[in-house]
Amino acid sequence: MSLFAIIGHDVANSSAQRHITRAEHVERLQALDHDNRLIIAGPTPIEHGKGEMSGSLIIADFDSAEAAQAWANDEPYLRDGVYSHVDIRPFIHTLPKADNNASVKVAKS
């Protein structure tokens, strides 16, 4: 398993375009999840409880950095101007242990 963090950086005032493009963006994440390649994904708000986002974090399994970059290059948020750019970084899943269900832990907290 080769994990990569895909960090999308929103442009200023991205909310309207983010809303327009969201369904296509989520479909791609659901496809990764269906293939058991998605570890976690979600937006990064500028401030908790507010609607403005600063970007997104996606951690998923790809065969290589090039494959992760190719996937990110096809990201609707990048194509449609929600993201100014995307960073790709190798990621090492340390905690919680892979056999734990992180979403259950988050839901309990």
PyMOL commands that set and color helices and strands:
alter all, ss='L'
color gray80, all
select helices_A, chain A and resi 15-34+65-73+76-79+102-108
alter helices_A, ss='H'
color red, helices_A
select strands_A, chain A and resi 3-10+38-45+53-61+83-91
alter strands_A, ss='S'
color yellow, strands_A
deselect
rebuild
show_as cartoon
